[in-house]
Amino acid sequence: MALRGGFLHRLLLGAIILATTSASQKDSGCERTCGSVNIPYPFGSSEGCYLDPNFLISCRKNVKIPSTLTPYMGNENVEVLNTGKRFPHKIASSKK
């Protein structure tokens, strides 16, 4: 039984690696920054550059500083502050 579980675990891990590799190759022509914020996959700001609509980043002019671009989650007013792999700090704030 342990052998079977180990095989399934390796199979799942292989599928994840394959999906990640193909996804990162798919978005090689995508814009990966908005203002001073890096936008790594699975996030993206244009069609074909994000995993699904939940990962859409809208890059818009900052209301307070019009010459600055600011990333927002989708079409919401939730500003993205950081898209790093680790999230030790607040990553978004709601602008109402």
C-alpha positions in Angstrom: 0.0 0.0 0.0 2.9 2.4 0.8 4.3 1.8 -2.7 1.1 2.7 -4.3 0.8 6.0 -2.4 4.4 6.9 -3.2 3.7 6.3 -6.9 0.6 8.5 -6.9 2.6 11.2 -5.0 5.4 11.2 -7.6 2.8 11.1 -10.5 1.0 14.2 -9.0 4.4 16.0 -8.5 5.3 15.3 -12.1 2.0 16.6 -13.4 2.5 19.8 -11.3 6.0 20.3 -12.7 4.9 19.7 -16.2 2.0 22.2 -15.8 4.2 24.8 -14.3 6.8 24.4 -17.0 4.3 24.6 -19.9 2.6 27.6 -18.2 5.8 29.5 -17.8 6.7 28.9 -21.5 3.2 30.0 -22.6 3.4 33.5 -21.1 7.0 34.4 -22.3 5.7 37.4 -24.3 3.6 38.9 -21.4 4.3 42.1 -19.6 5.6 41.2 -16.1 5.7 44.5 -14.3 3.2 47.2 -13.4 4.8 50.3 -11.9 7.4 49.0 -9.5 5.6 45.7 -8.8 6.7 42.4 -10.5 3.8 40.3 -11.8 4.9 36.6 -12.0 2.8 33.8 -13.4 0.0 32.7 -12.4 -0.8 36.5 -12.3 -1.0 38.5 -15.5 -2.3 41.6 -17.0 -3.5 40.5 -20.4 -5.4 37.6 -22.0 -3.4 34.4 -22.0 -0.9 35.7 -19.4 -2.8 34.6 -16.3 -3.9 31.2 -15.0 -7.6 32.2 -14.8 -9.7 35.4 -14.3 -9.0 35.3 -10.6 -5.4 36.0 -11.3 -6.0 39.0 -13.6 -4.0 42.1 -12.6 -5.3 45.5 -14.0 -2.5 48.0 -14.5 -4.0 51.5 -14.1 -2.9 55.0 -13.4 -2.6 55.9 -9.8 -5.4 58.3 -8.6 -3.0 60.3 -6.4 0.0 60.2 -8.8 -1.3 60.0 -12.4 2.2 59.5 -13.8 2.5 56.2 -11.8 1.0 52.9 -12.8 -0.5 50.8 -10.1 -1.6 47.1 -10.2 -5.1 46.1 -9.0 -6.8 42.7 -8.6 -9.0 42.3 -11.6 -11.4 45.2 -12.0 -11.7 45.7 -8.3 -10.2 48.6 -6.2 -7.9 46.2 -4.3 -4.3 47.5 -4.9 -1.6 44.9 -5.2 1.4 45.8 -3.1 3.5 42.6 -3.6 3.2 39.4 -5.6 6.3 37.6 -4.1 6.3 33.9 -3.5 6.2 34.5 0.3 3.6 36.6 1.9 4.9 37.7 5.2 3.2 41.1 5.0 -0.1 42.6 3.9 -0.3 42.3 0.1 -3.4 44.3 -0.7 -5.5 47.1 0.5 -9.1 48.1 -0.4 -9.6 51.6 -1.8 -13.1 52.8 -1.1 
